């Protein structure tokens, strides 16, 4: 149980905000893949099994707007775009690893 001095409504609001940022089906796999280092768009698209281009673009824009990833554009022809985790995004990695471990332990029988 979460214990601190916040009221239930404050806890719910904070958790809702977190889920709005990383609660999408694709956010955590993208963050996990980017934990290995910088990647170009097509590399990400090939690495996230089952995602389509439109959804990847949407998730990346959302994570960039929330300060989870950096997007760097290089003036090449065609343009090259690379994505990396920000320090804020890197702080999510222990939580994602814990959720993965929990899933291995308890969700496999669901």
C-alpha positions in Angstrom: 0.0 0.0 0.0 1.2 3.5 -0.9 1.7 5.5 2.3 2.5 9.2 2.5 0.8 12.4 3.5 -1.2 12.9 0.3 -4.9 12.5 0.2 -6.5 9.7 -2.0 -7.6 12.2 -4.7 -4.0 13.7 -4.9 -2.6 10.2 -5.3 -5.1 9.3 -8.0 -4.4 12.5 -9.9 -0.6 11.9 -9.8 -1.0 8.2 -10.9 -3.4 9.3 -13.7 -0.8 11.8 -15.0 1.8 9.1 -15.0 -0.4 6.7 -16.8 -1.3 9.4 -19.4 2.5 9.7 -20.1 3.6 6.0 -20.1 0.4 4.0 -19.9 0.0 3.4 -23.6 0.4 0.0 -24.9 3.6 0.9 -26.8 5.3 3.4 -24.4 7.1 1.0 -22.2 8.4 -1.2 -25.0 9.8 1.9 -26.7 11.4 3.2 -23.5 12.9 -0.3 -23.0 14.4 -0.4 -26.5 15.7 3.1 -26.2 17.4 2.1 -22.9 20.0 0.3 -25.2 21.1 3.6 -26.8 20.2 6.0 -29.5 18.1 4.7 -32.4 16.9 6.0 -35.7 13.2 5.9 -36.5 13.3 2.9 -38.8 15.4 1.0 -36.3 12.8 1.7 -33.6 10.0 0.7 -36.0 11.7 -2.7 -36.7 12.5 -3.2 -33.0 9.0 -2.7 -31.6 7.2 -5.8 -32.8 3.6 -5.2 -33.9 3.6 -1.4 -34.0 2.6 0.5 -37.1 4.2 3.7 -38.3 1.3 5.9 -37.3 1.2 4.6 -33.8 5.0 4.9 -33.4 4.9 8.5 -34.5 2.1 9.3 -32.1 3.9 7.6 -29.1 7.2 9.3 -29.9 5.5 12.7 -30.1 3.8 12.2 -26.8 7.0 11.0 -25.1 8.9 13.9 -26.6 6.3 16.4 -25.4 6.5 14.9 -21.9 10.3 15.1 -21.8 10.8 11.3 -21.8 12.8 11.2 -25.1 15.0 13.5 -27.1 14.5 13.8 -30.9 17.5 15.0 -32.9 17.1 15.8 -36.6 20.2 15.9 -38.8 20.3 17.9 -42.0 21.0 15.1 -44.4 19.2 13.9 -47.5 16.9 12.2 -46.6 16.7 13.7 -43.1 18.0 11.5 -40.3 16.2 11.5 -37.0 17.6 9.9 -33.8 15.9 9.2 -30.5 17.4 8.9 -27.1 16.0 8.8 -23.5 16.3 11.9 -21.5 17.5 11.7 -17.9 13.7 11.8 -17.0 13.1 8.9 -19.2 16.0 6.9 -17.8 14.5 7.3 -14.3 11.6 5.1 -15.5 13.8 2.1 -16.3 13.9 0.7 -12.7 10.1 0.9 -12.6 9.7 -0.7 -16.0 12.1 -3.5 -14.9 10.0 -4.1 -11.8 6.8 -4.3 -13.8 8.5 -6.7 -16.2 9.6 -8.9 -13.2 6.1 -8.7 -11.7 4.6 -9.8 -15.1 7.0 -12.7 -15.3 6.0 -13.8 -11.8 2.3 -13.2 -11.7 0.8 -12.3 -15.1 2.0 -15.4 -17.0 -0.9 -17.5 -15.6 -3.6 -15.0 -16.5 
